[in-house]
C-alpha cells in the first residue's frame, strides 16, 4: 500500500490519518486499516502497562526462557499476549510470528482468516526495563502467499522488500508510533490526556550523513577487522561527516534506531566470534526497521547487500545489521568489498 499525495497535517489523529489514506485507494477493502487500528490499540495498552510497571510490581523475570534462550520479562509476556489477543480475532490475518514464540502462531479455528501476516518483536530492549530505559515494539506486515485458509510458513518467510507496511512503537519520555507503508514515514505521539496518537512527525527524512555511531564496543575485540576499522574511521574524523563522530549506544535497538533516524547516524551490530551469522532477527527486527529506514532515505545492509533483499529460511533467522544514514552504511559496504573474510 503506497502513500497518498494528500497533506498529512500535524495534530491529526492516527485514525483520521488512516481513514484519509484509505480514501485515496478506491480498491481498498479496509482490512489493512483495521489491522493498523488493532496494532495501535495494542500499543496503547502496552504503553499503559510500561508506565505503571514499577508501581504494579510488573518488573522482573517470569522464570521462562524464550526460543532465543533469553530470560523472559513479565512485560515481554504481557506485550506478546496483548498483541496476539488484539489482532487474531479480526479476520485480517492468516498467521502471526513472534520473537517470543518458536513456531508460527495460527489463527484459532473460531476466527476467520484474512490476507495478511504479522511478525512482531513485542518488547524490544526489555533487558533494560528495570533501568527505566526506552523500549519498544517492532512489527511487520506481509500479504499472504497461499490462496486461502490457515496461514502457512511460506506466508511469513518473505523478504523485507515484499512488506506491505512496517513500523515500531517506542515507549520513552513519550510514546511514539512510527510507520511506513512504502513511500513515506510518519510518526504519531500518544497524547495520554485524550488517549489518541496524534501526528507529530509527518514525512520523516533521515539525514544522508550523520555524526553518531551506535554499537556495543564491548564486543569489538571479537569483530572482523573491517568493523573495527569503520569505527576507527568515524572516531578519527575521516568518515563522511568530516569530523569525529559521537558514540551513542542505549542498548535498546528501537531506541538507538529512532534517535539516529531523527538526527542522522548509523547503528551496527556486526557478526562476532560467537554470533557469526549476526545477532539480530531478520523478520522481527532487521527487515521492518530496514523498510522504515529506506522509506526515510536511509540504508540498511548486511554489509554485503540490502537487508530487504535477504530471503528468509527460518522464523528466527539472524543477520548482521548496519542501518542508518546512507553515507555511513555505504562506507561499511565498501569495507566489506575491500577487506576479505
MARRO-579182 format. One record per residue (C-alpha): residue in one letter; x, y, z. Coordinates in nm, 3 decimals. Layout:
BEGIN
@lumba->a&px->X&py->Y&pz->Z
...
end
This chain:
BEGIN
@lumba->x&px->0.000&py->0.000&pz->0.000
@lumba->x&px->0.170&py->0.320&pz->-0.112
@lumba->x&px->0.138&py->0.666&pz->0.035
@lumba->x&px->-0.120&py->0.912&pz->-0.099
@lumba->x&px->-0.022&py->1.255&pz->-0.219
@lumba->x&px->-0.252&py->1.429&pz->0.026
@lumba->x&px->-0.138&py->1.659&pz->0.305
@lumba->x&px->-0.053&py->1.500&pz->0.639
@lumba->x&px->-0.149&py->1.766&pz->0.889
@lumba->x&px->0.022&py->1.778&pz->1.227
@lumba->x&px->-0.217&py->1.703&pz->1.509
@lumba->x&px->-0.449&py->1.478&pz->1.312
@lumba->x&px->-0.525&py->1.151&pz->1.488
@lumba->x&px->-0.390&py->0.819&pz->1.368
@lumba->x&px->-0.747&py->0.712&pz->1.298
@lumba->x&px->-0.808&py->1.019&pz->1.082
@lumba->x&px->-0.478&py->0.963&pz->0.902
@lumba->x&px->-0.564&py->0.603&pz->0.818
@lumba->x&px->-0.916&py->0.699&pz->0.704
@lumba->x&px->-0.772&py->0.967&pz->0.476
@lumba->x&px->-0.523&py->0.721&pz->0.332
@lumba->x&px->-0.792&py->0.462&pz->0.267
@lumba->x&px->-0.995&py->0.715&pz->0.068
@lumba->x&px->-0.700&py->0.753&pz->-0.170
@lumba->x&px->-0.735&py->0.387&pz->-0.268
@lumba->x&px->-1.083&py->0.305&pz->-0.401
@lumba->x&px->-0.991&py->-0.064&pz->-0.423
@lumba->x&px->-0.903&py->-0.081&pz->-0.052
@lumba->x&px->-1.110&py->-0.330&pz->0.146
@lumba->x&px->-1.044&py->-0.172&pz->0.485
@lumba->x&px->-0.861&py->-0.478&pz->0.618
@lumba->x&px->-0.524&py->-0.304&pz->0.631
@lumba->x&px->-0.672&py->-0.002&pz->0.811
@lumba->x&px->-0.846&py->-0.227&pz->1.062
@lumba->x&px->-0.525&py->-0.422&pz->1.128
@lumba->x&px->-0.335&py->-0.098&pz->1.186
@lumba->x&px->-0.602&py->0.010&pz->1.433
@lumba->x&px->-0.554&py->-0.315&pz->1.624
@lumba->x&px->-0.178&py->-0.257&pz->1.638
@lumba->x&px->-0.240&py->0.097&pz->1.763
@lumba->x&px->-0.472&py->-0.028&pz->2.037
@lumba->x&px->-0.211&py->-0.283&pz->2.144
@lumba->x&px->0.048&py->-0.005&pz->2.167
@lumba->x&px->-0.179&py->0.198&pz->2.396
@lumba->x&px->-0.232&py->-0.097&pz->2.629
@lumba->x&px->0.139&py->-0.183&pz->2.640
@lumba->x&px->0.228&py->0.183&pz->2.697
@lumba->x&px->-0.008&py->0.198&pz->2.994
@lumba->x&px->0.146&py->-0.115&pz->3.146
@lumba->x&px->0.504&py->0.003&pz->3.088
@lumba->x&px->0.434&py->0.337&pz->3.260
@lumba->x&px->0.291&py->0.178&pz->3.572
@lumba->x&px->0.528&py->-0.121&pz->3.579
@lumba->x&px->0.723&py->-0.023&pz->3.889
@lumba->x&px->0.412&py->0.063&pz->4.090
@lumba->x&px->0.231&py->-0.252&pz->3.980
@lumba->x&px->0.524&py->-0.479&pz->4.065
@lumba->x&px->0.535&py->-0.572&pz->3.697
@lumba->x&px->0.912&py->-0.560&pz->3.662
@lumba->x&px->1.130&py->-0.867&pz->3.668
@lumba->x&px->1.155&py->-1.213&pz->3.520
@lumba->x&px->0.878&py->-1.467&pz->3.468
@lumba->x&px->1.107&py->-1.766&pz->3.512
@lumba->x&px->1.057&py->-1.864&pz->3.148
@lumba->x&px->1.312&py->-1.870&pz->2.866
@lumba->x&px->1.212&py->-1.782&pz->2.509
@lumba->x&px->1.313&py->-1.954&pz->2.186
@lumba->x&px->1.622&py->-1.733&pz->2.169
@lumba->x&px->1.745&py->-1.868&pz->2.504
@lumba->x&px->1.675&py->-1.535&pz->2.673
@lumba->x&px->1.509&py->-1.488&pz->3.010
@lumba->x&px->1.154&py->-1.360&pz->2.964
@lumba->x&px->1.050&py->-1.045&pz->3.147
@lumba->x&px->0.693&py->-1.010&pz->3.271
@lumba->x&px->0.637&py->-0.722&pz->3.030
@lumba->x&px->0.770&py->-0.931&pz->2.739
@lumba->x&px->0.500&py->-1.183&pz->2.802
@lumba->x&px->0.234&py->-0.919&pz->2.860
@lumba->x&px->0.319&py->-0.734&pz->2.538
@lumba->x&px->0.326&py->-1.055&pz->2.336
@lumba->x&px->-0.010&py->-1.176&pz->2.461
@lumba->x&px->-0.166&py->-0.830&pz->2.426
@lumba->x&px->-0.077&py->-0.803&pz->2.058
@lumba->x&px->-0.181&py->-1.161&pz->1.978
@lumba->x&px->-0.512&py->-1.118&pz->2.158
@lumba->x&px->-0.590&py->-0.789&pz->1.981
@lumba->x&px->-0.509&py->-0.896&pz->1.625
@lumba->x&px->-0.602&py->-1.262&pz->1.586
@lumba->x&px->-0.981&py->-1.230&pz->1.601
@lumba->x&px->-1.043&py->-0.957&pz->1.342
@lumba->x&px->-1.025&py->-1.171&pz->1.031
@lumba->x&px->-0.737&py->-0.969&pz->0.881
@lumba->x&px->-0.455&py->-1.219&pz->0.942
@lumba->x&px->-0.390&py->-1.574&pz->0.832
@lumba->x&px->-0.098&py->-1.623&pz->1.076
@lumba->x&px->0.139&py->-1.445&pz->1.314
@lumba->x&px->0.502&py->-1.483&pz->1.410
@lumba->x&px->0.664&py->-1.351&pz->1.727
@lumba->x&px->1.017&py->-1.336&pz->1.858
@lumba->x&px->0.882&py->-1.493&pz->2.175
@lumba->x&px->0.727&py->-1.800&pz->2.005
@lumba->x&px->0.925&py->-2.078&pz->1.843
@lumba->x&px->0.664&py->-2.171&pz->1.585
@lumba->x&px->0.411&py->-1.998&pz->1.366
@lumba->x&px->0.112&py->-1.869&pz->1.563
@lumba->x&px->-0.203&py->-1.995&pz->1.396
@lumba->x&px->-0.536&py->-1.815&pz->1.394
@lumba->x&px->-0.783&py->-2.011&pz->1.613
@lumba->x&px->-1.041&py->-2.204&pz->1.413
@lumba->x&px->-1.327&py->-2.000&pz->1.560
@lumba->x&px->-1.199&py->-1.684&pz->1.388
@lumba->x&px->-1.192&py->-1.604&pz->1.015
@lumba->x&px->-0.859&py->-1.570&pz->0.833
@lumba->x&px->-0.751&py->-1.276&pz->0.620
@lumba->x&px->-0.496&py->-1.175&pz->0.360
@lumba->x&px->-0.210&py->-1.052&pz->0.580
@lumba->x&px->0.056&py->-1.189&pz->0.814
@lumba->x&px->0.205&py->-1.005&pz->1.111
@lumba->x&px->0.552&py->-1.054&pz->1.258
@lumba->x&px->0.638&py->-0.887&pz->1.590
@lumba->x&px->0.911&py->-0.820&pz->1.838
@lumba->x&px->0.664&py->-0.743&pz->2.118
@lumba->x&px->0.905&py->-0.567&pz->2.353
@lumba->x&px->1.248&py->-0.489&pz->2.213
@lumba->x&px->1.511&py->-0.387&pz->2.469
@lumba->x&px->1.328&py->-0.550&pz->2.758
@lumba->x&px->1.654&py->-0.628&pz->2.940
@lumba->x&px->1.662&py->-0.254&pz->3.012
@lumba->x&px->1.318&py->-0.237&pz->3.172
@lumba->x&px->1.440&py->-0.226&pz->3.532
@lumba->x&px->1.665&py->0.072&pz->3.448
@lumba->x&px->1.375&py->0.274&pz->3.301
@lumba->x&px->1.541&py->0.284&pz->2.957
@lumba->x&px->1.330&py->0.334&pz->2.643
@lumba->x&px->1.197&py->0.010&pz->2.498
@lumba->x&px->0.970&py->-0.062&pz->2.204
@lumba->x&px->0.755&py->-0.283&pz->1.984
@lumba->x&px->0.857&py->-0.364&pz->1.625
@lumba->x&px->0.616&py->-0.506&pz->1.368
@lumba->x&px->0.600&py->-0.611&pz->1.003
@lumba->x&px->0.307&py->-0.686&pz->0.771
@lumba->x&px->0.317&py->-0.903&pz->0.458
@lumba->x&px->0.043&py->-1.005&pz->0.218
@lumba->x&px->-0.012&py->-1.379&pz->0.235
@lumba->x&px->0.111&py->-1.604&pz->-0.047
@lumba->x&px->-0.118&py->-1.902&pz->-0.002
@lumba->x&px->-0.463&py->-1.852&pz->-0.155
@lumba->x&px->-0.687&py->-1.917&pz->0.147
@lumba->x&px->-0.738&py->-2.099&pz->0.474
@lumba->x&px->-0.493&py->-2.116&pz->0.765
@lumba->x&px->-0.160&py->-1.944&pz->0.707
@lumba->x&px->0.148&py->-2.149&pz->0.625
@lumba->x&px->0.515&py->-2.090&pz->0.699
@lumba->x&px->0.573&py->-1.959&pz->0.344
@lumba->x&px->0.327&py->-1.678&pz->0.413
@lumba->x&px->0.566&py->-1.541&pz->0.675
@lumba->x&px->0.902&py->-1.634&pz->0.523
@lumba->x&px->0.910&py->-1.346&pz->0.276
@lumba->x&px->1.186&py->-1.092&pz->0.205
@lumba->x&px->1.158&py->-0.746&pz->0.352
@lumba->x&px->1.117&py->-0.589&pz->0.011
@lumba->x&px->0.771&py->-0.751&pz->-0.005
@lumba->x&px->0.646&py->-0.595&pz->0.319
@lumba->x&px->0.316&py->-0.411&pz->0.293
@lumba->x&px->0.398&py->-0.198&pz->0.597
@lumba->x&px->0.632&py->-0.191&pz->0.893
@lumba->x&px->0.693&py->0.020&pz->1.197
@lumba->x&px->0.765&py->0.044&pz->1.564
@lumba->x&px->0.641&py->0.199&pz->1.885
@lumba->x&px->0.890&py->0.346&pz->2.131
@lumba->x&px->0.794&py->0.375&pz->2.498
@lumba->x&px->1.014&py->0.654&pz->2.630
@lumba->x&px->0.961&py->1.006&pz->2.762
@lumba->x&px->0.660&py->0.990&pz->2.532
@lumba->x&px->0.507&py->0.701&pz->2.340
@lumba->x&px->0.563&py->0.736&pz->1.964
@lumba->x&px->0.434&py->0.517&pz->1.682
@lumba->x&px->0.637&py->0.536&pz->1.359
@lumba->x&px->0.531&py->0.350&pz->1.046
@lumba->x&px->0.563&py->0.332&pz->0.670
@lumba->x&px->0.352&py->0.167&pz->0.403
@lumba->x&px->0.619&py->0.222&pz->0.139
@lumba->x&px->0.670&py->0.577&pz->0.024
@lumba->x&px->0.677&py->0.788&pz->0.339
@lumba->x&px->0.745&py->0.762&pz->0.712
@lumba->x&px->0.513&py->0.920&pz->0.968
@lumba->x&px->0.538&py->0.946&pz->1.347
@lumba->x&px->0.247&py->0.979&pz->1.591
@lumba->x&px->0.283&py->1.074&pz->1.957
@lumba->x&px->0.038&py->0.941&pz->2.213
@lumba->x&px->-0.146&py->1.216&pz->2.398
@lumba->x&px->-0.238&py->1.042&pz->2.725
@lumba->x&px->-0.491&py->1.312&pz->2.815
@lumba->x&px->-0.719&py->1.205&pz->2.529
@lumba->x&px->-0.583&py->0.857&pz->2.460
@lumba->x&px->-0.504&py->0.928&pz->2.095
@lumba->x&px->-0.195&py->0.907&pz->1.877
@lumba->x&px->-0.151&py->1.248&pz->1.709
@lumba->x&px->0.062&py->1.313&pz->1.400
@lumba->x&px->0.379&py->1.480&pz->1.528
@lumba->x&px->0.643&py->1.379&pz->1.270
@lumba->x&px->0.498&py->1.386&pz->0.916
@lumba->x&px->0.714&py->1.274&pz->0.625
@lumba->x&px->1.023&py->1.189&pz->0.828
@lumba->x&px->1.354&py->1.203&pz->0.640
@lumba->x&px->1.682&py->1.089&pz->0.791
@lumba->x&px->1.998&py->1.292&pz->0.714
@lumba->x&px->2.220&py->1.148&pz->0.439
@lumba->x&px->2.521&py->1.193&pz->0.668
@lumba->x&px->2.513&py->1.154&pz->1.045
@lumba->x&px->2.770&py->1.218&pz->1.317
@lumba->x&px->2.663&py->0.940&pz->1.554
@lumba->x&px->2.763&py->0.576&pz->1.563
@lumba->x&px->2.578&py->0.328&pz->1.783
@lumba->x&px->2.722&py->-0.009&pz->1.871
@lumba->x&px->2.827&py->-0.224&pz->2.164
@lumba->x&px->3.202&py->-0.165&pz->2.155
@lumba->x&px->3.242&py->-0.413&pz->2.437
@lumba->x&px->3.232&py->-0.680&pz->2.164
@lumba->x&px->3.483&py->-0.505&pz->1.937
@lumba->x&px->3.766&py->-0.748&pz->2.014
@lumba->x&px->3.560&py->-1.025&pz->1.850
@lumba->x&px->3.466&py->-0.820&pz->1.544
@lumba->x&px->3.614&py->-0.860&pz->1.198
@lumba->x&px->3.891&py->-0.603&pz->1.126
@lumba->x&px->3.667&py->-0.420&pz->0.876
@lumba->x&px->3.415&py->-0.337&pz->1.152
@lumba->x&px->3.694&py->-0.227&pz->1.382
@lumba->x&px->3.829&py->-0.010&pz->1.102
@lumba->x&px->3.490&py->0.150&pz->1.037
@lumba->x&px->3.461&py->0.264&pz->1.398
@lumba->x&px->3.816&py->0.399&pz->1.394
@lumba->x&px->3.736&py->0.596&pz->1.076
@lumba->x&px->3.437&py->0.756&pz->1.244
@lumba->x&px->3.628&py->0.829&pz->1.563
@lumba->x&px->3.919&py->0.989&pz->1.379
@lumba->x&px->3.705&py->1.226&pz->1.175
@lumba->x&px->3.778&py->1.053&pz->0.844
@lumba->x&px->3.418&py->0.949&pz->0.790
@lumba->x&px->3.168&py->1.113&pz->0.553
@lumba->x&px->3.084&py->1.375&pz->0.818
@lumba->x&px->3.437&py->1.512&pz->0.811
@lumba->x&px->3.483&py->1.531&pz->1.190
@lumba->x&px->3.491&py->1.289&pz->1.485
@lumba->x&px->3.161&py->1.112&pz->1.546
@lumba->x&px->2.989&py->1.080&pz->1.882
@lumba->x&px->2.928&py->0.737&pz->2.033
@lumba->x&px->2.568&py->0.694&pz->2.144
@lumba->x&px->2.452&py->0.347&pz->2.249
@lumba->x&px->2.141&py->0.279&pz->2.454
@lumba->x&px->2.135&py->-0.098&pz->2.411
@lumba->x&px->1.771&py->-0.094&pz->2.300
@lumba->x&px->1.762&py->-0.135&pz->1.922
@lumba->x&px->1.440&py->0.056&pz->1.867
@lumba->x&px->1.561&py->0.349&pz->2.081
@lumba->x&px->1.903&py->0.366&pz->1.912
@lumba->x&px->1.739&py->0.344&pz->1.569
@lumba->x&px->1.479&py->0.611&pz->1.645
@lumba->x&px->1.738&py->0.862&pz->1.765
@lumba->x&px->1.956&py->0.806&pz->1.459
@lumba->x&px->1.654&py->0.826&pz->1.227
@lumba->x&px->1.585&py->1.175&pz->1.357
@lumba->x&px->1.940&py->1.308&pz->1.396
@lumba->x&px->2.136&py->1.102&pz->1.145
@lumba->x&px->2.383&py->0.829&pz->1.230
@lumba->x&px->2.447&py->0.460&pz->1.197
@lumba->x&px->2.365&py->0.160&pz->1.415
@lumba->x&px->2.574&py->-0.152&pz->1.370
@lumba->x&px->2.555&py->-0.500&pz->1.517
@lumba->x&px->2.830&py->-0.685&pz->1.329
@lumba->x&px->2.900&py->-1.058&pz->1.330
@lumba->x&px->3.115&py->-1.175&pz->1.619
@lumba->x&px->3.307&py->-1.490&pz->1.701
@lumba->x&px->3.008&py->-1.618&pz->1.899
@lumba->x&px->2.743&py->-1.493&pz->1.651
@lumba->x&px->2.896&py->-1.548&pz->1.309
@lumba->x&px->2.563&py->-1.505&pz->1.131
@lumba->x&px->2.477&py->-1.193&pz->1.329
@lumba->x&px->2.269&py->-1.147&pz->1.642
@lumba->x&px->1.955&py->-0.959&pz->1.540
@lumba->x&px->1.647&py->-1.130&pz->1.398
@lumba->x&px->1.578&py->-1.074&pz->1.031
@lumba->x&px->1.198&py->-1.095&pz->1.032
@lumba->x&px->1.109&py->-0.928&pz->1.361
@lumba->x&px->1.385&py->-0.665&pz->1.390
@lumba->x&px->1.611&py->-0.603&pz->1.089
@lumba->x&px->1.361&py->-0.618&pz->0.799
@lumba->x&px->1.089&py->-0.393&pz->0.947
@lumba->x&px->1.338&py->-0.129&pz->1.058
@lumba->x&px->1.508&py->-0.153&pz->0.719
@lumba->x&px->1.179&py->-0.072&pz->0.546
@lumba->x&px->1.130&py->0.233&pz->0.768
@lumba->x&px->1.491&py->0.343&pz->0.720
@lumba->x&px->1.489&py->0.318&pz->0.341
@lumba->x&px->1.149&py->0.489&pz->0.314
@lumba->x&px->1.306&py->0.778&pz->0.511
@lumba->x&px->1.605&py->0.799&pz->0.276
@lumba->x&px->1.850&py->0.584&pz->0.470
@lumba->x&px->2.004&py->0.245&pz->0.405
@lumba->x&px->2.004&py->-0.094&pz->0.579
@lumba->x&px->2.258&py->-0.360&pz->0.491
@lumba->x&px->2.413&py->-0.688&pz->0.594
@lumba->x&px->2.742&py->-0.543&pz->0.470
@lumba->x&px->2.708&py->-0.743&pz->0.151
@lumba->x&px->2.369&py->-0.620&pz->0.037
@lumba->x&px->2.030&py->-0.481&pz->0.133
@lumba->x&px->1.858&py->-0.627&pz->0.435
@lumba->x&px->1.535&py->-0.604&pz->0.235
@lumba->x&px->1.672&py->-0.847&pz->-0.024
@lumba->x&px->1.763&py->-1.125&pz->0.221
@lumba->x&px->1.549&py->-1.434&pz->0.160
@lumba->x&px->1.445&py->-1.580&pz->0.498
@lumba->x&px->1.478&py->-1.952&pz->0.554
@lumba->x&px->1.357&py->-1.974&pz->0.915
@lumba->x&px->1.137&py->-1.774&pz->1.151
@lumba->x&px->1.421&py->-1.679&pz->1.384
@lumba->x&px->1.699&py->-1.629&pz->1.129
@lumba->x&px->1.969&py->-1.384&pz->1.238
@lumba->x&px->2.164&py->-1.135&pz->1.031
@lumba->x&px->2.433&py->-0.869&pz->1.074
@lumba->x&px->2.277&py->-0.523&pz->1.071
@lumba->x&px->2.418&py->-0.189&pz->0.957
@lumba->x&px->2.140&py->0.070&pz->0.941
@lumba->x&px->2.103&py->0.445&pz->0.929
@lumba->x&px->2.230&py->0.738&pz->0.723
@lumba->x&px->2.312&py->0.636&pz->0.368
@lumba->x&px->2.673&py->0.754&pz->0.352
@lumba->x&px->2.775&py->0.575&pz->0.673
@lumba->x&px->2.622&py->0.245&pz->0.562
@lumba->x&px->2.787&py->0.280&pz->0.220
@lumba->x&px->3.122&py->0.310&pz->0.399
@lumba->x&px->3.059&py->-0.027&pz->0.566
@lumba->x&px->2.967&py->-0.187&pz->0.234
@lumba->x&px->3.286&py->-0.052&pz->0.078
@lumba->x&px->3.495&py->-0.202&pz->0.359
@lumba->x&px->3.320&py->-0.536&pz->0.307
@lumba->x&px->3.432&py->-0.529&pz->-0.056
@lumba->x&px->3.787&py->-0.419&pz->0.023
@lumba->x&px->3.867&py->-0.635&pz->0.327
@lumba->x&px->3.810&py->-1.011&pz->0.271
@lumba->x&px->3.685&py->-1.255&pz->0.534
end
